[in-house]
Amino acid sequence: MTSPLRLGIVGLGRAFMLMLPTFRKHPGIRLAGAADPRPEARDAFSGTFSAPAFDTVDALCKADVEALYIASPHQFHVDHTLTACRYGKSVLVEKPMALSIAECDRMIDAAQGAGVALLVGHSHSFDAPYLRTAGLVASGRFGALRMLTALNFTDFLYRPRRPEELQTSHGGGVVFGQAVHQIDVVRLIAGADVTSVRASTGQWDPARPTEGAYQAFLTFSNGTSAALTYSGYGHYDSDEMLGWTGEMGQPRDPVVYGTARAALARAAGAAAEVSLKNSRTFGVSAPTADLERIRLKHNHFGLVIASCERADLKPTPDGVTIYADAERMFEPLEPPAIPRREVVDELIAAVRDGHAPLHSGQWGRATLAVCLALLESGRTGREIAIERS
């Protein structure tokens, strides 16, 4: 029997907490070390997983780890990836891959030079319903794909943030934090390169001075188009469209409303907000405990419709609904025994078996290029062409 992949964790914050149920349940992973600046997080990690924890990424790379999951703040992704590559460690780096194309290129070059795997995720294009939809589109069963529609309304902007998370230049706002998901999903289903972006962005709350909403129109090299809408202003909740199933596949209570804004209102000032954010990290609390106890459905990222010549396809947390010419059909998916296992499966296949990952460094670079074009179009009001790498 093959031994589990020895995985080191860089950053024991919120992203790690959301992946923790996957790491705990997946038999192909052993958490073998961690790096985090917070001593309480390091102590909790060592006590929970009987594995060493360090205050630097260099020290972690010298431990018995094969690959790193880099879940540090966006602005550190490039440095932490370069460090991992210097030590010959493969990398799964959280989205967005980086904050500039030049940084992406440095990461890609470093991984290639070291002969290690570089993957970018988690984004929702790993989710089984979108993968199944992409397969149905690629089969040609319903004719050519003509357009995609993606819509998501959340409370993203009112979840507790560090000050830099409210600065676009530091990777703050919904474009770097959330558009990555929508762009990855439509790129996956379209199966083609994005060629241009026309967008508008919204900064509607002076107290949260970064993008909180956007609308974007994407064109693809195969003639497909995609319309993307996202709002993180905490009013309408598009989980209503998906049977009140949350993004992580958990059941939602439709009666509960405005919790993010209410919690933020009780946090008086930036320091209190940072403290509230830290309360959601490893070593302080266990906000994902419920995700490990309940039977989850598949993850999702709002409403997505893929319009082919002879059918509209709607991925859902339970499967894919097909609205064809003469009938409506449903292709079910078994509930996930391990949430987000597709992320770990792709990582193991790349590191252990040498399989080329779908969500490679080049994939992450292409998605970031669309994000940057979206921001530029929002600033200038112009359509922005995407240069092929």
Phi, psi and omega per residue, in radians:
M1 nan 2.329 -3.136
T2 -1.207 2.372 3.129
S3 -1.258 2.667 3.135
P4 -1.106 2.645 3.057
L5 -1.182 2.248 -3.122
R6 -1.489 1.852 -2.997
L7 -1.872 2.290 3.003
G8 -1.771 2.543 -3.086
I9 -1.922 2.211 3.051
V10 -1.887 1.810 -3.130
G11 1.737 1.910 -3.107
L12 -1.769 0.727 -3.104
G13 -1.650 -2.608 -3.000
R14 -1.156 -0.706 -3.137
A15 -1.066 -0.739 3.087
F16 -1.088 -0.715 -3.137
M17 -1.056 -0.635 -3.131
L18 -1.295 -0.468 3.080
M19 -1.560 -0.225 -3.050
L20 -1.001 -0.753 3.092
P21 -1.004 -0.607 3.097
T22 -1.167 -0.854 -3.110
F23 -1.109 -0.646 3.133
R24 -1.149 -0.692 -2.983
K25 -1.596 -0.408 -3.028
H26 -1.339 2.140 -3.098
P27 -1.221 -0.244 -3.109
G28 -1.551 0.104 -3.077
I29 -2.205 2.407 2.910
R30 -2.205 2.156 3.087
L31 -1.289 1.949 -2.945
A32 -1.929 0.001 3.134
G33 2.960 2.923 -3.129
A34 -2.694 2.783 3.008
A35 -2.336 2.304 3.130
D36 -2.823 2.502 -3.142
P37 -1.275 -0.248 -3.056
R38 -1.590 2.088 -3.128
P39 -1.073 -0.615 -3.135
E40 -1.147 -0.601 3.097
A41 -1.220 -0.731 3.117
R42 -1.093 -0.773 3.138
D43 -1.092 -0.721 -3.140
A44 -1.146 -0.707 3.140
F45 -1.112 -0.854 -3.123
S46 -1.072 -0.711 -3.141
G47 -1.204 -0.603 -3.090
T48 -1.384 -0.712 -2.974
F49 -1.958 0.060 -3.141
S50 0.886 0.808 -3.098
A51 -2.408 2.655 -3.091
P52 -1.255 2.643 3.070
A53 -2.333 2.474 -2.985
F54 -2.261 2.883 3.118
D55 -1.677 -0.029 3.083
T56 -2.367 2.706 3.103
V57 -1.241 -0.593 3.088
D58 -0.998 -0.799 -3.135
A59 -1.121 -0.695 3.112
L60 -1.088 -0.717 -3.105
C61 -1.143 -0.391 3.104
K62 -1.443 -0.148 3.125
A63 -1.460 3.132 -3.064
D64 -1.471 1.230 3.104
V65 -2.179 2.586 3.118
E66 -1.718 -0.554 -3.061
A67 -2.566 2.732 3.111
L68 -2.042 2.396 2.907
Y69 -1.715 1.922 -3.057
I70 -1.659 1.856 -3.090
A71 -2.136 0.526 3.075
S72 -1.353 2.969 3.090
P73 -0.965 2.652 -2.995
H74 -0.861 -0.748 -2.999
Q75 -1.200 -0.206 3.140
F76 -1.755 -0.046 -3.051
H77 -1.015 -0.756 -3.063
V78 -1.148 -0.837 -3.110
D79 -1.121 -0.716 -3.116
H80 -1.230 -0.595 3.070
T81 -1.184 -0.747 3.119
L82 -1.091 -0.670 3.086
T83 -1.092 -0.816 3.132
A84 -1.022 -0.763 -3.118
C85 -1.132 -0.641 3.111
R86 -1.047 -0.543 3.140
Y87 -1.649 0.099 3.103
G88 1.302 0.495 3.140
K89 -1.766 2.346 3.015
S90 -1.216 2.810 -2.978
V91 -2.354 2.325 2.814
L92 -1.978 1.881 -3.076
V93 -1.850 2.368 -3.127
E94 -1.099 2.766 3.063
K95 -1.399 2.688 -0.237
P96 -1.186 2.663 -3.092
M97 -0.950 -0.756 -3.125
A98 -2.835 -2.990 -3.105
L99 -1.929 -0.015 3.092
S100 -2.625 2.745 3.094
I101 -1.145 -0.632 3.115
A102 -1.062 -0.708 3.095
E103 -1.127 -0.740 3.092
C104 -1.005 -0.780 -3.112
D105 -1.101 -0.681 3.096
R106 -1.104 -0.707 3.140
M107 -1.159 -0.781 3.130
I108 -1.086 -0.807 -3.129
D109 -1.099 -0.702 -3.131
A110 -1.137 -0.733 3.128
A111 -1.147 -0.760 3.116
Q112 -1.110 -0.731 3.134
G113 -1.131 -0.574 3.139
A114 -1.533 -0.162 -3.115
G115 1.195 0.588 3.139
V116 -2.036 2.836 3.135
A117 -1.425 2.493 3.056
L118 -2.252 2.032 3.111
L119 -2.108 2.669 -3.141
V120 -2.122 2.160 3.119
G121 2.909 2.993 0.255
H122 -1.497 2.338 2.775
S123 -2.173 2.925 -3.029
H124 -1.273 -0.085 3.039
S125 -1.251 -0.105 2.976
F126 -1.385 -0.302 -2.966
D127 -1.195 2.420 -3.069
A128 -0.990 -0.709 -3.136
P129 -1.086 -0.634 3.121
Y130 -1.312 -0.632 3.060
L131 -1.102 -0.727 3.109
R132 -1.134 -0.727 3.113
T133 -1.077 -0.760 3.108
A134 -1.061 -0.674 3.105
G135 -1.149 -0.698 3.112
L136 -1.135 -0.727 3.111
V137 -1.108 -0.818 -3.094
A138 -1.132 -0.428 -3.124
S139 -1.178 -0.379 -3.080
G140 1.325 0.107 -3.078
R141 -1.042 -0.520 -3.071
F142 -2.018 0.375 -3.100
G143 1.436 -3.067 -3.074
A144 -1.232 2.554 3.002
L145 -1.253 2.305 -3.115
R146 -1.970 -0.689 3.123
M147 -2.694 2.767 3.111
L148 -2.218 2.489 3.084
T149 -2.223 2.238 3.131
A150 -2.351 2.308 -3.043
L151 -2.506 2.312 3.109
N152 -2.605 2.271 3.078
F153 -2.150 2.134 -3.071
T154 -2.423 -3.012 3.056
D155 -1.906 0.482 -2.984
F156 -0.902 -0.771 -3.003
L157 -1.222 -0.289 -3.073
Y158 -1.872 0.129 2.930
R159 -1.297 2.598 -3.028
P160 -1.063 2.394 -3.039
R161 -2.309 2.620 2.873
R162 -1.309 2.764 -3.089
P163 -0.955 -0.693 -3.102
E164 -1.194 -0.360 3.122
E165 -1.290 -0.116 3.049
L166 -1.856 0.247 3.094
Q167 -2.075 2.052 -3.114
T168 -1.001 -0.666 -3.095
S169 -1.113 -0.351 3.102
H170 -1.789 0.227 3.127
G171 1.595 0.253 3.124
G172 -1.449 2.932 3.086
G173 1.600 3.032 -2.994
V174 -1.369 -0.320 -3.137
V175 -1.229 -0.930 3.102
F176 -1.199 -0.618 -3.035
G177 -1.493 -0.512 -2.993
Q178 -2.248 -0.610 3.123
A179 -1.018 -0.527 3.086
V180 -0.889 -0.772 -3.129
H181 -1.084 -0.912 -3.100
Q182 -1.100 -0.738 -3.128
I183 -1.135 -0.755 3.102
D184 -1.056 -0.737 -3.113
V185 -1.112 -0.839 -3.095
V186 -1.250 -0.564 3.050
R187 -1.108 -0.749 3.124
L188 -1.032 -0.853 -3.066
I189 -1.244 -0.677 -3.134
A190 -1.197 -0.575 -3.140
G191 1.131 0.575 -3.089
A192 -2.668 2.916 3.125
D193 -1.365 2.504 2.973
V194 -1.317 2.303 -3.116
T195 -1.865 -0.445 3.114
S196 -2.745 2.760 -3.129
V197 -2.391 2.312 2.962
R198 -2.198 2.209 -2.977
A199 -2.584 2.788 2.880
S200 -2.219 2.555 3.125
T201 -2.186 2.726 -3.099
G202 -2.185 2.279 2.950
Q203 -2.142 1.633 -2.916
W204 -1.856 -0.079 -3.097
D205 -2.213 1.884 -3.113
P206 -1.015 -0.430 3.120
A207 -1.331 -0.252 3.107
R208 -2.223 1.331 -2.896
P209 -1.404 1.098 3.052
T210 -2.642 3.048 -3.104
E211 -1.142 2.208 3.085
G212 -1.961 -0.125 -3.121
A213 -2.757 2.764 3.042
Y214 -2.762 2.740 2.858
Q215 -2.265 2.423 -3.073
A216 -2.490 2.548 3.061
F217 -2.094 2.073 -3.086
L218 -1.925 2.461 2.956
T219 -1.989 2.618 -3.086
F220 -2.077 2.801 -3.083
S221 -1.147 -0.344 3.129
N222 -1.671 0.186 3.105
G223 1.608 -0.153 3.076
T224 -1.221 2.638 3.005
S225 -2.191 2.768 3.122
A226 -2.434 2.368 3.055
A227 -1.938 2.119 -3.088
L228 -2.022 2.320 3.043
T229 -2.272 2.318 3.077
Y230 -2.509 2.373 2.972
S231 -2.345 2.267 3.078
G232 -1.921 0.437 -3.025
Y233 -1.552 0.116 2.924
G234 1.239 0.539 3.069
H235 -1.865 -1.635 3.054
Y236 -1.160 2.555 3.124
D237 -2.104 1.961 -3.071
S238 -1.298 -0.054 2.966
D239 -1.041 -0.376 3.054
E240 -0.988 -0.590 -3.124
M241 -1.305 -0.224 -3.054
L242 -2.097 0.663 3.055
G243 1.151 0.506 -3.097
W244 0.921 0.793 2.931
T245 -1.785 2.247 -3.088
G246 -1.347 2.988 -3.090
E247 -0.972 -0.609 -3.133
M248 -1.524 0.103 -3.135
G249 1.533 0.150 -3.103
Q250 -1.582 2.648 3.076
P251 -1.208 2.452 3.112
R252 -1.934 2.623 3.071
D253 -1.717 1.955 -3.086
P254 -1.151 -0.291 3.141
V255 -1.283 -0.544 -3.104
V256 -1.285 2.267 -3.060
Y257 -2.508 2.429 2.961
G258 1.273 0.438 -3.055
T259 -1.187 -0.661 -3.111
A260 -1.138 -0.817 3.125
R261 -1.104 -0.696 -3.117
A262 -1.124 -0.759 3.128
A263 -1.128 -0.682 -3.139
L264 -1.186 -0.636 3.128
A265 -1.103 -0.497 3.130
R266 -1.408 -0.253 3.124
A267 -1.619 1.766 -3.038
A268 -1.487 1.783 3.057
G269 1.730 2.923 -3.055
A270 -1.112 -0.703 -3.118
A271 -1.115 -0.714 3.121
A272 -1.164 -0.623 3.109
E273 -1.166 -0.720 3.088
V274 -1.095 -0.715 3.103
S275 -1.073 -0.709 3.104
L276 -1.120 -0.709 3.099
K277 -1.098 -0.766 -3.127
N278 -1.115 -0.418 3.123
S279 -1.206 -0.212 3.138
R280 -1.753 0.171 -3.078
T281 -1.833 2.933 -3.111
F282 -1.187 2.429 -3.135
G283 1.664 -0.181 3.105
V284 -1.987 -0.842 3.107
S285 -2.594 3.128 -3.120
A286 -2.249 1.224 -3.056
P287 -1.179 -0.250 -3.137
T288 -1.681 0.138 -3.091
A289 -0.992 -0.713 -3.133
D290 -1.099 -0.565 3.140
L291 -1.171 -0.349 3.121
E292 -1.600 -0.264 -3.096
R293 -1.696 -0.597 -3.020
I294 -1.623 2.815 3.095
R295 -1.468 1.935 -3.060
L296 -1.539 2.696 2.878
K297 -1.591 -3.054 3.131
H298 -1.291 2.630 3.030
N299 -1.050 2.770 3.035
H300 -2.642 2.976 3.067
F301 -2.391 1.056 3.070
G302 1.442 -2.922 -3.118
L303 -1.386 2.252 3.055
V304 -2.309 2.271 3.072
I305 -2.194 2.191 3.051
A306 -1.839 2.010 -3.057
S307 -1.742 1.884 3.073
C308 -1.704 3.072 -3.104
E309 -1.106 -0.559 -3.050
R310 -2.140 0.235 3.105
A311 -3.010 2.661 2.891
D312 -1.808 2.355 -3.132
L313 -1.988 2.263 -3.135
K314 -2.130 1.819 3.021
P315 -1.203 2.438 3.136
T316 -2.344 2.992 3.105
P317 -1.124 -0.196 -3.132
D318 -1.874 -0.249 -3.056
G319 2.770 -2.627 -3.116
V320 -2.232 2.135 3.037
T321 -1.576 2.333 -3.079
I322 -2.034 2.056 3.123
Y323 -1.793 1.596 -3.025
A324 -1.655 -3.076 -3.064
D325 -1.019 -0.767 -2.990
A326 -2.081 -0.118 -3.114
E327 -2.725 2.795 3.010
R328 -1.858 2.277 -3.102
M329 -2.193 2.858 3.108
F330 -2.388 2.207 3.060
E331 -1.827 1.803 -3.046
P332 -1.331 2.732 2.987
L333 -2.100 2.396 3.049
E334 -1.085 2.443 3.078
P335 -0.986 2.560 -3.076
P336 -1.281 2.184 3.032
A337 -1.248 -0.556 3.097
I338 -2.202 1.989 -3.126
P339 -1.122 2.430 3.080
R340 1.036 0.460 -3.081
R341 -1.128 -0.392 -3.130
E342 -1.033 -0.535 3.127
V343 -1.121 -0.864 -3.107
V344 -1.213 -0.672 3.109
D345 -1.017 -0.760 -3.127
E346 -1.181 -0.659 3.115
L347 -1.122 -0.838 -3.122
I348 -1.101 -0.745 3.136
A349 -1.065 -0.636 3.136
A350 -1.279 -0.780 -3.033
V351 -1.356 -0.808 -3.021
R352 -1.523 -0.621 -3.016
D353 -1.908 -0.076 3.114
G354 1.256 0.337 3.124
H355 -1.300 2.406 3.084
A356 -1.195 2.125 -3.103
P357 -1.303 2.604 2.984
L358 -1.146 -0.826 -3.054
H359 -1.587 1.098 -3.084
S360 -1.404 3.125 3.018
G361 -1.040 -0.675 3.103
Q362 -1.126 -0.654 3.076
W363 -1.066 -0.870 -3.130
G364 -1.087 -0.646 3.108
R365 -1.111 -0.751 -3.124
A366 -1.130 -0.678 3.108
T367 -1.165 -0.743 3.108
L368 -1.077 -0.651 3.116
A369 -1.028 -0.664 3.106
V370 -1.216 -0.720 3.091
C371 -1.027 -0.796 -3.134
L372 -1.141 -0.658 3.084
A373 -1.153 -0.645 3.106
L374 -1.073 -0.804 3.115
L375 -1.107 -0.749 -3.138
E376 -1.125 -0.732 3.116
S377 -1.127 -0.694 3.094
G378 -1.068 -0.629 3.133
R379 -1.305 -0.699 -2.959
T380 -1.754 -0.335 -3.067
G381 1.317 0.213 -3.115
R382 -1.851 2.724 2.960
E383 -1.323 2.365 -3.058
I384 -1.981 2.165 3.083
A385 -1.383 2.497 3.112
I386 -1.760 2.110 3.103
E387 -1.402 2.332 3.105
R388 -1.274 2.412 -3.119
S389 -1.400 nan nan
